Amino acid sequence: MKRSLIHAALAIALALAVAAPASFAKQTRAHRAAMKLCKEKYKDAIRGSKYLKGHDRRVRRAQARRDREQCERMAPR
């Protein structure tokens, strides 16, 4: 009984390990490139806000966050 449970658990783990790379393959090259571009734009905006003070910095960072979220939503799937 114990041996059959171990084999069943290992079979399930193996099936999940095989299925995981297939789910990552769903992302297209265009999607990955768009996401990379969104992240680069966000990093640039954060770097640019480094030289601002107080309220201006918070506003710029919030705007960068909103822009990144919008960019990620508009990225091709």
Protein Blocks (a to p, Z undefined) as FASTA:
>chain_A
ZZmmmmmmmmmmmmmmmmmmmmmmmpcfklmmmmmmmmmmmmmmmmmmmmpghjlmmmmm
mmmmmmmmmmmmmpcZZ
